[in-house]
Amino acid sequence: MNEGLQIHPMHSHGYYMSVTHKDGFPLEHPYKADVLNIAPGERYDVIIVADEPGVWAFHCHILTHAESPHGMFGMVTALIVNEA
């Protein structure tokens, strides 16, 4: 969900996102993406099948939204997948 006033092309490392819904409504044709551009006020539902162990970044592809000279911050998180 993008509650801000700027676009956020969200990028998933290591996995594709299966995009299933937009703004609460099911998509007629779900699709896979590794970058999903989310405009202000939009909400998407995605499914990620986390079957590859590792530490994977999920971040805004506008890098000034996710990093600074001091390191990562803001629109970035990590998906940590342990072996089963």
C-alpha positions as CSV (number, residue, x, y, z in Angstrom):
1,M,0.0,0.0,0.0
2,N,1.3,3.4,-0.9
3,E,0.1,6.0,1.5
4,G,2.5,8.7,0.3
5,L,2.6,11.2,-2.5
6,Q,5.4,9.6,-4.6
7,I,5.5,6.5,-6.8
8,H,7.4,3.5,-5.5
9,P,8.6,0.8,-7.9
10,M,9.0,-2.0,-5.3
11,H,11.6,-4.6,-6.2
12,S,11.9,-8.1,-4.9
13,H,15.4,-9.8,-5.0
14,G,15.5,-13.5,-5.4
15,Y,11.8,-14.0,-6.0
16,Y,9.0,-13.0,-8.4
17,M,5.8,-11.6,-6.9
18,S,2.5,-13.1,-8.1
19,V,0.3,-10.0,-8.3
20,T,-3.3,-11.2,-7.5
21,H,-5.3,-8.0,-6.5
22,K,-5.3,-4.3,-7.0
23,D,-7.0,-1.9,-4.6
24,G,-8.8,-4.9,-3.0
25,F,-10.2,-6.3,-6.3
26,P,-9.0,-9.6,-7.9
27,L,-7.2,-9.2,-11.2
28,E,-8.8,-10.9,-14.2
29,H,-5.3,-11.8,-15.3
30,P,-2.8,-12.2,-12.4
31,Y,0.8,-11.8,-13.4
32,K,4.3,-12.2,-12.1
33,A,6.7,-9.3,-11.5
34,D,10.0,-8.6,-9.9
35,V,9.3,-4.8,-9.9
36,L,5.8,-3.5,-9.1
37,N,5.2,0.2,-9.6
38,I,2.8,1.5,-6.8
39,A,1.3,4.9,-7.3
40,P,0.0,7.1,-4.5
41,G,-3.1,5.6,-3.0
42,E,-2.7,2.2,-4.7
43,R,-2.7,-1.1,-2.9
44,Y,-1.6,-4.5,-4.3
45,D,-1.9,-8.0,-3.0
46,V,1.0,-10.3,-4.0
47,I,2.1,-13.8,-3.1
48,I,5.8,-14.7,-2.8
49,V,6.7,-18.4,-2.5
50,A,9.7,-18.2,-0.3
51,D,11.4,-21.5,-1.2
52,E,15.0,-20.3,-1.7
53,P,17.0,-19.9,1.6
54,G,18.9,-16.7,2.1
55,V,18.5,-13.0,2.9
56,W,16.7,-11.2,0.2
57,A,16.1,-7.4,-0.1
58,F,12.7,-5.9,-0.9
59,H,13.1,-2.2,-1.6
60,C,11.9,0.8,-3.6
61,H,13.9,1.0,-6.9
62,I,14.2,4.8,-6.5
63,L,17.4,4.3,-4.6
64,T,17.1,7.7,-2.8
65,H,14.0,6.2,-1.1
66,A,16.0,3.2,0.2
67,E,19.6,4.3,0.8
68,S,21.8,7.2,1.9
69,P,25.5,7.8,2.2
70,H,25.2,6.1,5.6
71,G,23.5,2.9,4.3
72,M,20.1,1.4,3.8
73,F,17.1,3.1,5.4
74,G,13.4,3.9,4.6
75,M,11.7,1.9,1.9
76,V,13.8,-1.3,2.3
77,T,13.3,-4.5,4.2
78,A,14.8,-8.0,4.2
79,L,13.0,-11.3,3.6
80,I,14.9,-13.9,5.7
81,V,14.3,-17.5,4.5
82,N,15.7,-20.4,6.5
83,E,16.1,-23.9,5.3
84,A,13.2,-26.2,6.0
